[in-house]
Amino acid sequence: MNNLPQNKAEKPMRSIDSQALLAGQKLITIQHGQHQYVLRLTKENKLILTK
């Protein structure tokens, strides 16, 4: 999934499987600094991230 060119000094981009992240849920919250986001799995199997 990582098709972006990388500088050889950079670490490889980390990849997290969405099923592992959602852990069987359709909706999770993600805390980023002082902000909270909602990651939602739709009926069409798409991911939507909202603030």
mmCIF entry with sequence, helices, sheets and N, C-alpha, C, O atoms, coordinates in Angstrom:
data_MODEL
# 
_entry.id   MODEL 
# 
_entity.id                         1 
_entity.type                       polymer 
_entity.pdbx_number_of_molecules   1 
# 
_entity_poly.entity_id                      1 
_entity_poly.type                           'polypeptide(L)' 
_entity_poly.nstd_linkage                   no 
_entity_poly.nstd_monomer                   no 
_entity_poly.pdbx_seq_one_letter_code       MNNLPQNKAEKPMRSIDSQALLAGQKLITIQHGQHQYVLRLTKENKLILTK 
_entity_poly.pdbx_seq_one_letter_code_can   MNNLPQNKAEKPMRSIDSQALLAGQKLITIQHGQHQYVLRLTKENKLILTK 
_entity_poly.pdbx_strand_id                 A 
# 
loop_
_entity_poly_seq.entity_id 
_entity_poly_seq.num 
_entity_poly_seq.mon_id 
_entity_poly_seq.hetero 
1 1  MET n 
1 2  ASN n 
1 3  ASN n 
1 4  LEU n 
1 5  PRO n 
1 6  GLN n 
1 7  ASN n 
1 8  LYS n 
1 9  ALA n 
1 10 GLU n 
1 11 LYS n 
1 12 PRO n 
1 13 MET n 
1 14 ARG n 
1 15 SER n 
1 16 ILE n 
1 17 ASP n 
1 18 SER n 
1 19 GLN n 
1 20 ALA n 
1 21 LEU n 
1 22 LEU n 
1 23 ALA n 
1 24 GLY n 
1 25 GLN n 
1 26 LYS n 
1 27 LEU n 
1 28 ILE n 
1 29 THR n 
1 30 ILE n 
1 31 GLN n 
1 32 HIS n 
1 33 GLY n 
1 34 GLN n 
1 35 HIS n 
1 36 GLN n 
1 37 TYR n 
1 38 VAL n 
1 39 LEU n 
1 40 ARG n 
1 41 LEU n 
1 42 THR n 
1 43 LYS n 
1 44 GLU n 
1 45 ASN n 
1 46 LYS n 
1 47 LEU n 
1 48 ILE n 
1 49 LEU n 
1 50 THR n 
1 51 LYS n 
# 
_struct_asym.id          A 
_struct_asym.entity_id   1 
# 
_struct_conf.conf_type_id            HELX_P 
_struct_conf.id                      HELX_P1 
_struct_conf.pdbx_PDB_helix_id       AA1 
_struct_conf.beg_label_comp_id       SER 
_struct_conf.beg_label_asym_id       A 
_struct_conf.beg_label_seq_id        18 
_struct_conf.pdbx_beg_PDB_ins_code   ? 
_struct_conf.end_label_comp_id       LEU 
_struct_conf.end_label_asym_id       A 
_struct_conf.end_label_seq_id        22 
_struct_conf.pdbx_end_PDB_ins_code   ? 
_struct_conf.beg_auth_comp_id        SER 
_struct_conf.beg_auth_asym_id        A 
_struct_conf.beg_auth_seq_id         18 
_struct_conf.end_auth_comp_id        LEU 
_struct_conf.end_auth_asym_id        A 
_struct_conf.end_auth_seq_id         22 
_struct_conf.pdbx_PDB_helix_class    1 
_struct_conf.details                 ? 
_struct_conf.pdbx_PDB_helix_length   5 
# 
_struct_conf_type.id          HELX_P 
_struct_conf_type.criteria    ? 
_struct_conf_type.reference   ? 
# 
_struct_sheet.id               AA1 
_struct_sheet.type             ? 
_struct_sheet.number_strands   3 
_struct_sheet.details          ? 
# 
loop_
_struct_sheet_order.sheet_id 
_struct_sheet_order.range_id_1 
_struct_sheet_order.range_id_2 
_struct_sheet_order.offset 
_struct_sheet_order.sense 
AA1 1 2 ? anti-parallel 
AA1 2 3 ? anti-parallel 
# 
loop_
_struct_sheet_range.sheet_id 
_struct_sheet_range.id 
_struct_sheet_range.beg_label_comp_id 
_struct_sheet_range.beg_label_asym_id 
_struct_sheet_range.beg_label_seq_id 
_struct_sheet_range.pdbx_beg_PDB_ins_code 
_struct_sheet_range.end_label_comp_id 
_struct_sheet_range.end_label_asym_id 
_struct_sheet_range.end_label_seq_id 
_struct_sheet_range.pdbx_end_PDB_ins_code 
_struct_sheet_range.beg_auth_comp_id 
_struct_sheet_range.beg_auth_asym_id 
_struct_sheet_range.beg_auth_seq_id 
_struct_sheet_range.end_auth_comp_id 
_struct_sheet_range.end_auth_asym_id 
_struct_sheet_range.end_auth_seq_id 
AA1 1 LEU A 27 ? HIS A 32 ? LEU A 27 HIS A 32 
AA1 2 HIS A 35 ? LEU A 41 ? HIS A 35 LEU A 41 
AA1 3 LEU A 47 ? THR A 50 ? LEU A 47 THR A 50 
# 
loop_
_atom_site.group_PDB 
_atom_site.id 
_atom_site.type_symbol 
_atom_site.label_atom_id 
_atom_site.label_alt_id 
_atom_site.label_comp_id 
_atom_site.label_asym_id 
_atom_site.label_entity_id 
_atom_site.label_seq_id 
_atom_site.pdbx_PDB_ins_code 
_atom_site.Cartn_x 
_atom_site.Cartn_y 
_atom_site.Cartn_z 
_atom_site.occupancy 
_atom_site.B_iso_or_equiv 
_atom_site.pdbx_formal_charge 
_atom_site.auth_seq_id 
_atom_site.auth_comp_id 
_atom_site.auth_asym_id 
_atom_site.auth_atom_id 
_atom_site.pdbx_PDB_model_num 
ATOM 1   N N  . MET A 1 1  ? 0.820   -1.192 0.000  1.00 0.00 ? 1  MET A N  1 
ATOM 2   C CA . MET A 1 1  ? 0.000   0.000  0.000  1.00 0.00 ? 1  MET A CA 1 
ATOM 3   C C  . MET A 1 1  ? 0.865   1.258  0.000  1.00 0.00 ? 1  MET A C  1 
ATOM 4   O O  . MET A 1 1  ? 0.392   2.337  -0.357 1.00 0.00 ? 1  MET A O  1 
ATOM 5   N N  . ASN A 1 2  ? 2.103   1.126  0.390  1.00 0.00 ? 2  ASN A N  1 
ATOM 6   C CA . ASN A 1 2  ? 2.998   2.278  0.446  1.00 0.00 ? 2  ASN A CA 1 
ATOM 7   C C  . ASN A 1 2  ? 3.695   2.432  -0.898 1.00 0.00 ? 2  ASN A C  1 
ATOM 8   O O  . ASN A 1 2  ? 4.724   1.800  -1.136 1.00 0.00 ? 2  ASN A O  1 
ATOM 9   N N  . ASN A 1 3  ? 3.148   3.262  -1.779 1.00 0.00 ? 3  ASN A N  1 
ATOM 10  C CA . ASN A 1 3  ? 3.719   3.479  -3.098 1.00 0.00 ? 3  ASN A CA 1 
ATOM 11  C C  . ASN A 1 3  ? 4.481   4.790  -3.201 1.00 0.00 ? 3  ASN A C  1 
ATOM 12  O O  . ASN A 1 3  ? 4.952   5.143  -4.283 1.00 0.00 ? 3  ASN A O  1 
ATOM 13  N N  . LEU A 1 4  ? 4.611   5.515  -2.103 1.00 0.00 ? 4  LEU A N  1 
ATOM 14  C CA . LEU A 1 4  ? 5.289   6.802  -2.117 1.00 0.00 ? 4  LEU A CA 1 
ATOM 15  C C  . LEU A 1 4  ? 6.797   6.601  -2.094 1.00 0.00 ? 4  LEU A C  1 
ATOM 16  O O  . LEU A 1 4  ? 7.291   5.730  -1.378 1.00 0.00 ? 4  LEU A O  1 
ATOM 17  N N  . PRO A 1 5  ? 7.534   7.391  -2.865 1.00 0.00 ? 5  PRO A N  1 
ATOM 18  C CA . PRO A 1 5  ? 8.995   7.289  -2.796 1.00 0.00 ? 5  PRO A CA 1 
ATOM 19  C C  . PRO A 1 5  ? 9.486   7.712  -1.417 1.00 0.00 ? 5  PRO A C  1 
ATOM 20  O O  . PRO A 1 5  ? 8.941   8.630  -0.805 1.00 0.00 ? 5  PRO A O  1 
ATOM 21  N N  . GLN A 1 6  ? 10.514  7.034  -0.940 1.00 0.00 ? 6  GLN A N  1 
ATOM 22  C CA . GLN A 1 6  ? 11.027  7.334  0.392  1.00 0.00 ? 6  GLN A CA 1 
ATOM 23  C C  . GLN A 1 6  ? 12.510  7.656  0.322  1.00 0.00 ? 6  GLN A C  1 
ATOM 24  O O  . GLN A 1 6  ? 13.254  7.083  -0.475 1.00 0.00 ? 6  GLN A O  1 
ATOM 25  N N  . ASN A 1 7  ? 12.918  8.581  1.170  1.00 0.00 ? 7  ASN A N  1 
ATOM 26  C CA . ASN A 1 7  ? 14.322  8.856  1.368  1.00 0.00 ? 7  ASN A CA 1 
ATOM 27  C C  . ASN A 1 7  ? 14.899  7.642  2.088  1.00 0.00 ? 7  ASN A C  1 
ATOM 28  O O  . ASN A 1 7  ? 14.280  7.142  3.028  1.00 0.00 ? 7  ASN A O  1 
ATOM 29  N N  . LYS A 1 8  ? 16.062  7.159  1.674  1.00 0.00 ? 8  LYS A N  1 
ATOM 30  C CA . LYS A 1 8  ? 16.629  5.955  2.281  1.00 0.00 ? 8  LYS A CA 1 
ATOM 31  C C  . LYS A 1 8  ? 16.887  6.118  3.770  1.00 0.00 ? 8  LYS A C  1 
ATOM 32  O O  . LYS A 1 8  ? 16.959  5.119  4.487  1.00 0.00 ? 8  LYS A O  1 
ATOM 33  N N  . ALA A 1 9  ? 17.027  7.339  4.256  1.00 0.00 ? 9  ALA A N  1 
ATOM 34  C CA . ALA A 1 9  ? 17.266  7.578  5.676  1.00 0.00 ? 9  ALA A CA 1 
ATOM 35  C C  . ALA A 1 9  ? 15.972  7.500  6.489  1.00 0.00 ? 9  ALA A C  1 
ATOM 36  O O  . ALA A 1 9  ? 16.021  7.377  7.713  1.00 0.00 ? 9  ALA A O  1 
ATOM 37  N N  . GLU A 1 10 ? 14.818  7.570  5.823  1.00 0.00 ? 10 GLU A N  1 
ATOM 38  C CA . GLU A 1 10 ? 13.540  7.539  6.526  1.00 0.00 ? 10 GLU A CA 1 
ATOM 39  C C  . GLU A 1 10 ? 13.153  6.111  6.881  1.00 0.00 ? 10 GLU A C  1 
ATOM 40  O O  . GLU A 1 10 ? 13.511  5.161  6.185  1.00 0.00 ? 10 GLU A O  1 
ATOM 41  N N  . LYS A 1 11 ? 12.412  5.978  7.983  1.00 0.00 ? 11 LYS A N  1 
ATOM 42  C CA . LYS A 1 11 ? 11.876  4.678  8.357  1.00 0.00 ? 11 LYS A CA 1 
ATOM 43  C C  . LYS A 1 11 ? 10.713  4.348  7.433  1.00 0.00 ? 11 LYS A C  1 
ATOM 44  O O  . LYS A 1 11 ? 10.046  5.259  6.941  1.00 0.00 ? 11 LYS A O  1 
ATOM 45  N N  . PRO A 1 12 ? 10.452  3.062  7.185  1.00 0.00 ? 12 PRO A N  1 
ATOM 46  C CA . PRO A 1 12 ? 9.307   2.700  6.343  1.00 0.00 ? 12 PRO A CA 1 
ATOM 47  C C  . PRO A 1 12 ? 8.000   3.150  6.982  1.00 0.00 ? 12 PRO A C  1 
ATOM 48  O O  . PRO A 1 12 ? 7.875   3.178  8.206  1.00 0.00 ? 12 PRO A O  1 
ATOM 49  N N  . MET A 1 13 ? 7.027   3.503  6.145  1.00 0.00 ? 13 MET A N  1 
ATOM 50  C CA . MET A 1 13 ? 5.729   3.933  6.637  1.00 0.00 ? 13 MET A CA 1 
ATOM 51  C C  . MET A 1 13 ? 5.048   2.773  7.365  1.00 0.00 ? 13 MET A C  1 
ATOM 52  O O  . MET A 1 13 ? 5.029   1.645  6.873  1.00 0.00 ? 13 MET A O  1 
ATOM 53  N N  . ARG A 1 14 ? 4.502   3.060  8.520  1.00 0.00 ? 14 ARG A N  1 
ATOM 54  C CA . ARG A 1 14 ? 3.818   2.055  9.327  1.00 0.00 ? 14 ARG A CA 1 
ATOM 55  C C  . ARG A 1 14 ? 2.435   1.788  8.746  1.00 0.00 ? 14 ARG A C  1 
ATOM 56  O O  . ARG A 1 14 ? 1.748   2.720  8.328  1.00 0.00 ? 14 ARG A O  1 
ATOM 57  N N  . SER A 1 15 ? 2.026   0.533  8.716  1.00 0.00 ? 15 SER A N  1 
ATOM 58  C CA . SER A 1 15 ? 0.730   0.150  8.174  1.00 0.00 ? 15 SER A CA 1 
ATOM 59  C C  . SER A 1 15 ? -0.073  -0.577 9.251  1.00 0.00 ? 15 SER A C  1 
ATOM 60  O O  . SER A 1 15 ? 0.441   -1.476 9.916  1.00 0.00 ? 15 SER A O  1 
ATOM 61  N N  . ILE A 1 16 ? -1.336  -0.184 9.418  1.00 0.00 ? 16 ILE A N  1 
ATOM 62  C CA . ILE A 1 16 ? -2.222  -0.820 10.393 1.00 0.00 ? 16 ILE A CA 1 
ATOM 63  C C  . ILE A 1 16 ? -3.454  -1.304 9.656  1.00 0.00 ? 16 ILE A C  1 
ATOM 64  O O  . ILE A 1 16 ? -4.107  -0.521 8.966  1.00 0.00 ? 16 ILE A O  1 
ATOM 65  N N  . ASP A 1 17 ? -3.782  -2.569 9.786  1.00 0.00 ? 17 ASP A N  1 
ATOM 66  C CA . ASP A 1 17 ? -4.963  -3.129 9.150  1.00 0.00 ? 17 ASP A CA 1 
ATOM 67  C C  . ASP A 1 17 ? -6.219  -2.529 9.780  1.00 0.00 ? 17 ASP A C  1 
ATOM 68  O O  . ASP A 1 17 ? -6.322  -2.457 11.004 1.00 0.00 ? 17 ASP A O  1 
ATOM 69  N N  . SER A 1 18 ? -7.164  -2.101 8.963  1.00 0.00 ? 18 SER A N  1 
ATOM 70  C CA . SER A 1 18 ? -8.375  -1.461 9.481  1.00 0.00 ? 18 SER A CA 1 
ATOM 71  C C  . SER A 1 18 ? -9.181  -2.400 10.375 1.00 0.00 ? 18 SER A C  1 
ATOM 72  O O  . SER A 1 18 ? -9.808  -1.949 11.333 1.00 0.00 ? 18 SER A O  1 
ATOM 73  N N  . GLN A 1 19 ? -9.173  -3.694 10.078 1.00 0.00 ? 19 GLN A N  1 
ATOM 74  C CA . GLN A 1 19 ? -9.899  -4.644 10.925 1.00 0.00 ? 19 GLN A CA 1 
ATOM 75  C C  . GLN A 1 19 ? -9.287  -4.711 12.320 1.00 0.00 ? 19 GLN A C  1 
ATOM 76  O O  . GLN A 1 19 ? -10.004 -4.841 13.312 1.00 0.00 ? 19 GLN A O  1 
ATOM 77  N N  . ALA A 1 20 ? -7.970  -4.623 12.394 1.00 0.00 ? 20 ALA A N  1 
ATOM 78  C CA . ALA A 1 20 ? -7.306  -4.617 13.698 1.00 0.00 ? 20 ALA A CA 1 
ATOM 79  C C  . ALA A 1 20 ? -7.638  -3.335 14.450 1.00 0.00 ? 20 ALA A C  1 
ATOM 80  O O  . ALA A 1 20 ? -7.834  -3.362 15.665 1.00 0.00 ? 20 ALA A O  1 
ATOM 81  N N  . LEU A 1 21 ? -7.701  -2.224 13.746 1.00 0.00 ? 21 LEU A N  1 
ATOM 82  C CA . LEU A 1 21 ? -8.006  -0.933 14.361 1.00 0.00 ? 21 LEU A CA 1 
ATOM 83  C C  . LEU A 1 21 ? -9.450  -0.886 14.859 1.00 0.00 ? 21 LEU A C  1 
ATOM 84  O O  . LEU A 1 21 ? -9.710  -0.424 15.970 1.00 0.00 ? 21 LEU A O  1 
ATOM 85  N N  . LEU A 1 22 ? -10.377 -1.357 14.047 1.00 0.00 ? 22 LEU A N  1 
ATOM 86  C CA . LEU A 1 22 ? -11.797 -1.309 14.408 1.00 0.00 ? 22 LEU A CA 1 
ATOM 87  C C  . LEU A 1 22 ? -12.198 -2.422 15.388 1.00 0.00 ? 22 LEU A C  1 
ATOM 88  O O  . LEU A 1 22 ? -13.159 -2.263 16.141 1.00 0.00 ? 22 LEU A O  1 
ATOM 89  N N  . ALA A 1 23 ? -11.476 -3.533 15.383 1.00 0.00 ? 23 ALA A N  1 
ATOM 90  C CA . ALA A 1 23 ? -11.716 -4.658 16.312 1.00 0.00 ? 23 ALA A CA 1 
ATOM 91  C C  . ALA A 1 23 ? -13.187 -5.070 16.363 1.00 0.00 ? 23 ALA A C  1 
ATOM 92  O O  . ALA A 1 23 ? -13.755 -5.250 17.440 1.00 0.00 ? 23 ALA A O  1 
ATOM 93  N N  . GLY A 1 24 ? -13.797 -5.219 15.178 1.00 0.00 ? 24 GLY A N  1 
ATOM 94  C CA . GLY A 1 24 ? -15.178 -5.682 15.117 1.00 0.00 ? 24 GLY A CA 1 
ATOM 95  C C  . GLY A 1 24 ? -16.232 -4.604 15.304 1.00 0.00 ? 24 GLY A C  1 
ATOM 96  O O  . GLY A 1 24 ? -17.426 -4.889 15.211 1.00 0.00 ? 24 GLY A O  1 
ATOM 97  N N  . GLN A 1 25 ? -15.816 -3.381 15.563 1.00 0.00 ? 25 GLN A N  1 
ATOM 98  C CA . GLN A 1 25 ? -16.749 -2.266 15.753 1.00 0.00 ? 25 GLN A CA 1 
ATOM 99  C C  . GLN A 1 25 ? -16.988 -1.557 14.422 1.00 0.00 ? 25 GLN A C  1 
ATOM 100 O O  . GLN A 1 25 ? -16.182 -1.676 13.499 1.00 0.00 ? 25 GLN A O  1 
ATOM 101 N N  . LYS A 1 26 ? -18.082 -0.830 14.326 1.00 0.00 ? 26 LYS A N  1 
ATOM 102 C CA . LYS A 1 26 ? -18.368 -0.015 13.138 1.00 0.00 ? 26 LYS A CA 1 
ATOM 103 C C  . LYS A 1 26 ? -17.955 1.439  13.356 1.00 0.00 ? 26 LYS A C  1 
ATOM 104 O O  . LYS A 1 26 ? -17.897 2.222  12.408 1.00 0.00 ? 26 LYS A O  1 
ATOM 105 N N  . LEU A 1 27 ? -17.667 1.796  14.611 1.00 0.00 ? 27 LEU A N  1 
ATOM 106 C CA . LEU A 1 27 ? -17.403 3.182  14.981 1.00 0.00 ? 27 LEU A CA 1 
ATOM 107 C C  . LEU A 1 27 ? -16.378 3.201  16.113 1.00 0.00 ? 27 LEU A C  1 
ATOM 108 O O  . LEU A 1 27 ? -16.547 2.516  17.122 1.00 0.00 ? 27 LEU A O  1 
ATOM 109 N N  . ILE A 1 28 ? -15.313 3.989  15.942 1.00 0.00 ? 28 ILE A N  1 
ATOM 110 C CA . ILE A 1 28 ? -14.341 4.169  17.023 1.00 0.00 ? 28 ILE A CA 1 
ATOM 111 C C  . ILE A 1 28 ? -13.974 5.644  17.104 1.00 0.00 ? 28 ILE A C  1 
ATOM 112 O O  . ILE A 1 28 ? -14.176 6.393  16.148 1.00 0.00 ? 28 ILE A O  1 
ATOM 113 N N  . THR A 1 29 ? -13.436 6.058  18.242 1.00 0.00 ? 29 THR A N  1 
ATOM 114 C CA . THR A 1 29 ? -12.935 7.418  18.383 1.00 0.00 ? 29 THR A CA 1 
ATOM 115 C C  . THR A 1 29 ? -11.413 7.372  18.401 1.00 0.00 ? 29 THR A C  1 
ATOM 116 O O  . THR A 1 29 ? -10.807 6.425  18.903 1.00 0.00 ? 29 THR A O  1 
ATOM 117 N N  . ILE A 1 30 ? -10.816 8.411  17.845 1.00 0.00 ? 30 ILE A N  1 
ATOM 118 C CA . ILE A 1 30 ? -9.365  8.551  17.806 1.00 0.00 ? 30 ILE A CA 1 
ATOM 119 C C  . ILE A 1 30 ? -9.021  9.891  18.438 1.00 0.00 ? 30 ILE A C  1 
ATOM 120 O O  . ILE A 1 30 ? -9.497  10.935 17.992 1.00 0.00 ? 30 ILE A O  1 
ATOM 121 N N  . GLN A 1 31 ? -8.197  9.861  19.475 1.00 0.00 ? 31 GLN A N  1 
ATOM 122 C CA . GLN A 1 31 ? -7.751  11.079 20.144 1.00 0.00 ? 31 GLN A CA 1 
ATOM 123 C C  . GLN A 1 31 ? -6.459  11.526 19.491 1.00 0.00 ? 31 GLN A C  1 
ATOM 124 O O  . GLN A 1 31 ? -5.500  10.758 19.417 1.00 0.00 ? 31 GLN A O  1 
ATOM 125 N N  . HIS A 1 32 ? -6.423  12.771 19.013 1.00 0.00 ? 32 HIS A N  1 
ATOM 126 C CA . HIS A 1 32 ? -5.235  13.341 18.381 1.00 0.00 ? 32 HIS A CA 1 
ATOM 127 C C  . HIS A 1 32 ? -4.983  14.692 19.035 1.00 0.00 ? 32 HIS A C  1 
ATOM 128 O O  . HIS A 1 32 ? -5.638  15.684 18.714 1.00 0.00 ? 32 HIS A O  1 
ATOM 129 N N  . GLY A 1 33 ? -4.025  14.716 19.956 1.00 0.00 ? 33 GLY A N  1 
ATOM 130 C CA . GLY A 1 33 ? -3.792  15.937 20.730 1.00 0.00 ? 33 GLY A CA 1 
ATOM 131 C C  . GLY A 1 33 ? -5.021  16.243 21.556 1.00 0.00 ? 33 GLY A C  1 
ATOM 132 O O  . GLY A 1 33 ? -5.490  15.392 22.312 1.00 0.00 ? 33 GLY A O  1 
ATOM 133 N N  . GLN A 1 34 ? -5.547  17.442 21.422 1.00 0.00 ? 34 GLN A N  1 
ATOM 134 C CA . GLN A 1 34 ? -6.744  17.829 22.167 1.00 0.00 ? 34 GLN A CA 1 
ATOM 135 C C  . GLN A 1 34 ? -8.022  17.588 21.370 1.00 0.00 ? 34 GLN A C  1 
ATOM 136 O O  . GLN A 1 34 ? -9.111  17.928 21.834 1.00 0.00 ? 34 GLN A O  1 
ATOM 137 N N  . HIS A 1 35 ? -7.907  17.013 20.191 1.00 0.00 ? 35 HIS A N  1 
ATOM 138 C CA . HIS A 1 35 ? -9.067  16.812 19.330 1.00 0.00 ? 35 HIS A CA 1 
ATOM 139 C C  . HIS A 1 35 ? -9.474  15.345 19.292 1.00 0.00 ? 35 HIS A C  1 
ATOM 140 O O  . HIS A 1 35 ? -8.633  14.449 19.372 1.00 0.00 ? 35 HIS A O  1 
ATOM 141 N N  . GLN A 1 36 ? -10.763 15.120 19.170 1.00 0.00 ? 36 GLN A N  1 
ATOM 142 C CA . GLN A 1 36 ? -11.300 13.769 19.077 1.00 0.00 ? 36 GLN A CA 1 
ATOM 143 C C  . GLN A 1 36 ? -11.950 13.595 17.704 1.00 0.00 ? 36 GLN A C  1 
ATOM 144 O O  . GLN A 1 36 ? -12.726 14.443 17.263 1.00 0.00 ? 36 GLN A O  1 
ATOM 145 N N  . TYR A 1 37 ? -11.630 12.500 17.041 1.00 0.00 ? 37 TYR A N  1 
ATOM 146 C CA . TYR A 1 37 ? -12.161 12.188 15.718 1.00 0.00 ? 37 TYR A CA 1 
ATOM 147 C C  . TYR A 1 37 ? -12.948 10.889 15.798 1.00 0.00 ? 37 TYR A C  1 
ATOM 148 O O  . TYR A 1 37 ? -12.733 10.071 16.693 1.00 0.00 ? 37 TYR A O  1 
ATOM 149 N N  . VAL A 1 38 ? -13.863 10.709 14.852 1.00 0.00 ? 38 VAL A N  1 
ATOM 150 C CA . VAL A 1 38 ? -14.646 9.477  14.774 1.00 0.00 ? 38 VAL A CA 1 
ATOM 151 C C  . VAL A 1 38 ? -14.306 8.789  13.458 1.00 0.00 ? 38 VAL A C  1 
ATOM 152 O O  . VAL A 1 38 ? -14.384 9.394  12.389 1.00 0.00 ? 38 VAL A O  1 
ATOM 153 N N  . LEU A 1 39 ? -13.928 7.519  13.549 1.00 0.00 ? 39 LEU A N  1 
ATOM 154 C CA . LEU A 1 39 ? -13.688 6.701  12.366 1.00 0.00 ? 39 LEU A CA 1 
ATOM 155 C C  . LEU A 1 39 ? -14.855 5.737  12.242 1.00 0.00 ? 39 LEU A C  1 
ATOM 156 O O  . LEU A 1 39 ? -15.138 4.961  13.155 1.00 0.00 ? 39 LEU A O  1 
ATOM 157 N N  . ARG A 1 40 ? -15.530 5.798  11.097 1.00 0.00 ? 40 ARG A N  1 
ATOM 158 C CA . ARG A 1 40 ? -16.757 5.030  10.888 1.00 0.00 ? 40 ARG A CA 1 
ATOM 159 C C  . ARG A 1 40 ? -16.592 4.111  9.678  1.00 0.00 ? 40 ARG A C  1 
ATOM 160 O O  . ARG A 1 40 ? -16.048 4.516  8.650  1.00 0.00 ? 40 ARG A O  1 
ATOM 161 N N  . LEU A 1 41 ? -17.067 2.871  9.811  1.00 0.00 ? 41 LEU A N  1 
ATOM 162 C CA . LEU A 1 41 ? -17.106 1.922  8.706  1.00 0.00 ? 41 LEU A CA 1 
ATOM 163 C C  . LEU A 1 41 ? -18.523 1.928  8.154  1.00 0.00 ? 41 LEU A C  1 
ATOM 164 O O  . LEU A 1 41 ? -19.475 1.647  8.882  1.00 0.00 ? 41 LEU A O  1 
ATOM 165 N N  . THR A 1 42 ? -18.670 2.247  6.868  1.00 0.00 ? 42 THR A N  1 
ATOM 166 C CA . THR A 1 42 ? -19.997 2.361  6.265  1.00 0.00 ? 42 THR A CA 1 
ATOM 167 C C  . THR A 1 42 ? -20.513 1.002  5.796  1.00 0.00 ? 42 THR A C  1 
ATOM 168 O O  . THR A 1 42 ? -19.779 0.014  5.780  1.00 0.00 ? 42 THR A O  1 
ATOM 169 N N  . LYS A 1 43 ? -21.785 0.975  5.417  1.00 0.00 ? 43 LYS A N  1 
ATOM 170 C CA . LYS A 1 43 ? -22.392 -0.243 4.861  1.00 0.00 ? 43 LYS A CA 1 
ATOM 171 C C  . LYS A 1 43 ? -21.712 -0.640 3.553  1.00 0.00 ? 43 LYS A C  1 
ATOM 172 O O  . LYS A 1 43 ? -21.725 -1.811 3.174  1.00 0.00 ? 43 LYS A O  1 
ATOM 173 N N  . GLU A 1 44 ? -21.121 0.334  2.866  1.00 0.00 ? 44 GLU A N  1 
ATOM 174 C CA . GLU A 1 44 ? -20.418 0.080  1.606  1.00 0.00 ? 44 GLU A CA 1 
ATOM 175 C C  . GLU A 1 44 ? -18.959 -0.320 1.837  1.00 0.00 ? 44 GLU A C  1 
ATOM 176 O O  . GLU A 1 44 ? -18.172 -0.406 0.894  1.00 0.00 ? 44 GLU A O  1 
ATOM 177 N N  . ASN A 1 45 ? -18.607 -0.565 3.108  1.00 0.00 ? 45 ASN A N  1 
ATOM 178 C CA . ASN A 1 45 ? -17.260 -0.982 3.511  1.00 0.00 ? 45 ASN A CA 1 
ATOM 179 C C  . ASN A 1 45 ? -16.211 0.103  3.237  1.00 0.00 ? 45 ASN A C  1 
ATOM 180 O O  . ASN A 1 45 ? -15.065 -0.201 2.905  1.00 0.00 ? 45 ASN A O  1 
ATOM 181 N N  . LYS A 1 46 ? -16.615 1.364  3.379  1.00 0.00 ? 46 LYS A N  1 
ATOM 182 C CA . LYS A 1 46 ? -15.695 2.493  3.243  1.00 0.00 ? 46 LYS A CA 1 
ATOM 183 C C  . LYS A 1 46 ? -15.456 3.098  4.618  1.00 0.00 ? 46 LYS A C  1 
ATOM 184 O O  . LYS A 1 46 ? -16.286 2.975  5.518  1.00 0.00 ? 46 LYS A O  1 
ATOM 185 N N  . LEU A 1 47 ? -14.309 3.755  4.769  1.00 0.00 ? 47 LEU A N  1 
ATOM 186 C CA . LEU A 1 47 ? -13.977 4.417  6.024  1.00 0.00 ? 47 LEU A CA 1 
ATOM 187 C C  . LEU A 1 47 ? -14.206 5.915  5.897  1.00 0.00 ? 47 LEU A C  1 
ATOM 188 O O  . LEU A 1 47 ? -13.849 6.526  4.890  1.00 0.00 ? 47 LEU A O  1 
ATOM 189 N N  . ILE A 1 48 ? -14.807 6.502  6.931  1.00 0.00 ? 48 ILE A N  1 
ATOM 190 C CA . ILE A 1 48 ? -15.025 7.945  6.982  1.00 0.00 ? 48 ILE A CA 1 
ATOM 191 C C  . ILE A 1 48 ? -14.469 8.454  8.306  1.00 0.00 ? 48 ILE A C  1 
ATOM 192 O O  . ILE A 1 48 ? -14.829 7.950  9.370  1.00 0.00 ? 48 ILE A O  1 
ATOM 193 N N  . LEU A 1 49 ? -13.590 9.455  8.239  1.00 0.00 ? 49 LEU A N  1 
ATOM 194 C CA . LEU A 1 49 ? -13.017 10.078 9.428  1.00 0.00 ? 49 LEU A CA 1 
ATOM 195 C C  . LEU A 1 49 ? -13.590 11.481 9.553  1.00 0.00 ? 49 LEU A C  1 
ATOM 196 O O  . LEU A 1 49 ? -13.458 12.295 8.640  1.00 0.00 ? 49 LEU A O  1 
ATOM 197 N N  . THR A 1 50 ? -14.229 11.763 10.691 1.00 0.00 ? 50 THR A N  1 
ATOM 198 C CA . THR A 1 50 ? -14.818 13.086 10.920 1.00 0.00 ? 50 THR A CA 1 
ATOM 199 C C  . THR A 1 50 ? -14.358 13.630 12.255 1.00 0.00 ? 50 THR A C  1 
ATOM 200 O O  . THR A 1 50 ? -13.962 12.886 13.153 1.00 0.00 ? 50 THR A O  1 
ATOM 201 N N  . LYS A 1 51 ? -14.418 14.952 12.365 1.00 0.00 ? 51 LYS A N  1 
ATOM 202 C CA . LYS A 1 51 ? -14.038 15.629 13.603 1.00 0.00 ? 51 LYS A CA 1 
ATOM 203 C C  . LYS A 1 51 ? -15.262 15.892 14.427 1.00 0.00 ? 51 LYS A C  1 
ATOM 204 O O  . LYS A 1 51 ? -15.164 16.458 15.516 1.00 0.00 ? 51 LYS A O  1 
# 
